[in-house]
Amino acid sequence: MTIYRTDIEKALDEIISNEEGMRFQGLAVVLAKLKCPELIASERHNDLGLDAYVPAHLAHDGIGKALASSLTATLEKIKGDIKQFQKHVNDVSILLFATPKKVTRDAEKKWMDEIQD
């Protein structure tokens, strides 16, 4: 069975429309683990802003990594998650952000620059 991009976009739109943030979080963790298999999924509630995380001391390259996901694609959401997890975790050097919304390369660059500042 062939899966088309339009089918995926329709399914993501349905997740957004039905406000299924937890369902998207599960999908985001699975997809992030394809890129970074060492990520450890967090509990779905009270996750301190980290949907998945690997501490630096457990990471094969010694770099702490985290995943934050949201149906909301805004810089404010990302900053809020960073502020929340930095109270408890201080070794995250790489943050992956997953959202079903479209984010342009221009917006992505601006967000990275602002977060690094």
N, C-alpha and C positions, 0 to 999 in steps of 0.2 A: 504494500500500500504506500503510495506516494503522499508525503506531507508537503503541502505548499505553504509558502510564506504567508499568503493571504489567510490560510487556515489558522496559522499561529497568531497573526495580528488580530483576527476575529476572536480567538480564545482569550487573548490578553485584554482586548476591549471589554469582553464579558466579565473578566475578573475585576477590572476597574469599575464597570457599571454596577456590579453587585457588591462593591466595597469589600472584596475578599482579600484583605491584606495578609492574613495568616496563610492563606492558600498560596499567594504569590511568594511569601517569604520561603515557604518550603521549596517551591520551584527555583527561586533565586539561589538557595543553598546548594541544591543539586547541581545547578549550572556552574556556580562558582567553584565547586569541588572538581569539576572537569578541568578547570584552569589551575587550581591550587588544591590538590587532593589532601593535603595535610590540614586543611581547615576543619575545625570541629564545630558542629552545629550547636547553637545555644538553645536553651528552652525558649518556647514561643512567647512567654510573658516574662516581664521583669528581666530582660536580657541585657540591661545596662547600655542599650544602644548598639549592641553587637549581635547580629543574627548568626554569625559564625566567626571563629577566632582561633588563631594559633599563636601562642606566646613565642617570643623570640627564642627562649631556651629549648623549645621543642621543634622549632622550624629547622629544616635541613640546612638552610642558608644563614640561620641566626637572625633572621629579620621577622619581627612580629607583623602579622597580617590580620586584617579584619574585613568582614562583609557587613554592610548596612544595606537594607533594601526598603523600598517604600513605593506605594502607589503614587506618592507625591514627588514630583521631580523638581525640587527647588533647592537652591543653595542653602536656604535657611534650614531645611530639613537635615541636610548633610552636616551643617555646622552644629545643629542641635544634638545630633547623634555623637559627633566628635566631643562636644562639651560634656555630654553624659558619660561616655566611656572613659574619658581622660581622668575622671574623678576616681576611677577604680583600676584602670589599666594604663600603664605609661610606656609600653614598648611597641606600640603600633606605628610602623613606618610606612606601611602600604595599606590603604583603605580602598576596597572595592565597593562600588555603589551600584546597585541594581534597581532598575525601575522599568515598568512596562511602557512608560511614556517616552516620546521621542526627545532626545537631547542632541542638539547640533554639536559639531566639533568646535564651533566658535564658543558656545556656552560652556562646553566641557573645559576648554582651555582657560576661559575666564574663571571658572570655579576652581580649577587646580591652582591658578596663580593666586587667587584670593585666599584659599585655604593655606597654601604654603607661606603666605605673608603672615 
